[in-house]
C-alpha cells in the first residue's frame, strides 16, 4: 500500500532521564502509530498520522510545549509504502535513515525488499526512513549491510523500548474512511 502527504515522524531530545516519561505520553494519542525510545542523538522517535499539515503542526507544538522536551526534529512524509505485514510481527526491528545516490532510488527498490515493513520519503537531511525487520539482530545487520553495499549513506536507529499502536491493524488508512483525531 502506498500513501502520500499524510503522516510524520518526530525525533525528540528530552531532558536527562525523561525519555521514558515522554515516551509513555504518546500511548494515549489516538493518531499515534508508534513510539520508541532509541539510541543516538535523539531519545524518542514517534510516528503519527494526520489528516493535514495543520494537525502535524498542532502535534509538534504540543510536544515542544512539554517541560521535559529540549528539542524536536520533524520529518514530514511525502510518499510512503507499507507491505502486507505488520511492524510487530517480527521479533526485532530498527529504523534506518537513508541518503540516496539518486533521488527515488529507494522507493523504486522498496517493494522488492521483503524485510522492509514500511518506508517513507522524508525530504530534508535524509531522503528516506524505513522500518527493517528480522528474526534476530544478525539478520537486521545483514539488511543494513545490503543497503550499504549500494553505497547509500545510512544511519540505523535502534529501539531500546518500542510501542506500536496495534489498533492500526484495523484502522490502517485503506480500512476506514475517517481518521482518528489527536488528543
C-alpha positions in Angstrom: 0.0 0.0 0.0 1.2 3.5 -0.8 0.3 6.8 0.8 1.1 10.4 0.3 1.4 13.6 2.4 -0.4 12.3 5.5 2.0 11.4 8.3 5.1 12.5 10.1 8.0 11.3 12.3 9.1 13.4 15.2 12.6 13.0 16.7 12.6 14.2 20.3 15.5 15.1 22.5 14.4 15.0 26.2 15.9 16.4 29.3 18.3 13.9 31.1 16.4 10.9 32.4 13.0 12.0 31.0 12.8 9.8 27.8 10.6 7.1 29.4 8.1 9.7 30.7 7.8 11.4 27.3 7.5 8.1 25.5 4.7 7.0 27.8 2.6 10.0 27.0 2.2 9.0 23.4 0.3 5.8 24.2 -2.8 8.0 24.8 -2.7 9.7 21.4 -5.2 8.0 19.0 -3.4 9.1 15.9 0.0 7.7 17.1 1.2 4.8 15.0 4.1 4.1 17.4 6.7 5.5 19.7 10.3 4.3 20.5 13.0 5.1 23.0 16.1 4.9 20.8 19.8 5.1 20.6 21.6 8.0 19.1 21.3 11.8 19.1 17.6 11.8 19.9 15.9 10.0 22.8 12.4 9.3 21.4 11.1 8.8 17.9 7.4 8.9 17.2 5.3 8.3 14.1 1.8 9.8 13.9 -0.8 10.1 11.2 -2.5 13.3 10.3 -5.3 14.4 8.0 -3.4 17.5 7.1 -0.3 19.5 7.9 -2.1 21.7 10.4 -2.7 18.7 12.6 1.0 17.8 12.4 1.8 21.4 13.4 -0.5 21.1 16.4 1.1 17.8 17.4 4.6 19.2 17.3 3.5 22.4 19.1 2.1 20.2 21.9 5.4 18.2 22.1 7.5 21.4 22.1 5.5 22.8 25.0 6.3 19.9 27.3 8.9 20.8 30.0 10.7 17.5 29.5 11.5 18.2 25.8 14.6 20.1 24.8 14.4 19.8 21.0 12.4 18.2 18.2 13.0 17.5 14.5 10.0 16.7 12.3 10.2 14.6 9.2 7.0 15.0 7.1 6.2 12.0 4.9 5.9 12.8 1.2 5.5 9.3 -0.2 5.1 6.2 1.8 5.0 2.5 1.3 3.8 -0.4 3.5 3.9 -4.1 2.7 1.2 -6.5 3.7 2.9 -7.4 7.1 2.7 -5.6 10.4 5.6 -3.9 12.2 5.2 -6.0 15.3 5.1 -9.4 13.5 8.9 -9.9 13.7 10.8 -10.1 17.0 13.3 -7.4 16.1 13.4 -4.3 14.0 15.1 -0.9 13.6 14.7 2.4 11.9 17.0 3.1 9.0 17.6 6.6 7.6 19.0 6.6 4.0 20.6 9.2 1.8 20.4 8.0 -1.8 22.8 8.5 -4.7 19.9 9.4 -6.9 16.6 10.6 -5.5 13.9 8.0 -5.6 16.3 5.0 -5.8 15.0 3.6 -2.5 11.3 4.0 -3.3 11.9 2.1 -6.6 13.5 -0.8 -4.8 11.4 -0.8 -1.6 8.8 -3.3 -2.7 11.5 -5.8 -3.6 12.9 -5.9 -0.1 10.6 -8.2 1.9 12.4 -7.2 5.1 11.1 -3.6 4.9 7.7 -3.3 6.6 7.3 0.3 5.6 9.3 3.2 4.3 8.7 6.9 3.6 10.3 9.7 1.6 11.2 12.4 4.1 12.5 15.5 2.3 15.4 17.1 4.2 18.7 15.9 5.5 17.8 12.3 4.8 15.9 11.0 1.8 14.1 8.0 3.2 13.2 6.4 6.5 12.3 2.7 6.7 11.4 0.1 9.3 13.6 -3.0 8.7 12.6 -6.3 10.4 14.1 -9.6 11.2 14.1 -12.7 13.3 17.3 -11.7 15.1 19.8 -8.8 15.2 22.2 -10.6 12.8 19.5 -10.6 10.2 18.9 -6.8 10.8 22.6 -6.0 10.4 22.7 -8.1 7.2 20.0 -5.9 5.8 21.9 -2.8 6.9 25.0 -4.1 5.1 22.9 -4.9 2.0 21.9 -1.2 1.8 25.4 0.0 2.4 26.6 -2.2 -0.5 24.6 0.1 -2.7 26.9 2.9 -1.4 24.0 4.8 0.2 24.7 6.7 3.4 22.7 5.2 6.3 22.0 5.7 9.9 20.4 2.9 11.9 18.3 3.9 14.9 17.9 1.0 17.3 14.8 1.0 19.6 15.6 0.3 23.3 11.9 0.3 24.0 9.0 0.0 21.5 5.3 0.7 21.4 3.2 0.0 18.4 -0.4 1.1 18.4 -1.8 -2.3 17.2 -5.2 -0.8 16.6 -3.7 0.4 13.3 -4.2 -3.2 12.1 -7.9 -2.4 12.0 -7.5 1.3 11.3 -4.9 1.4 8.6 -5.8 4.1 6.0 -7.2 1.7 3.5 -9.5 0.1 6.1 -11.7 3.1 7.0 -12.9 6.5 5.8 -12.4 8.8 8.8 -9.2 9.5 10.6 -9.0 9.5 14.4 -8.4 12.9 16.0 -5.4 13.9 18.0 -6.0 14.0 21.8 
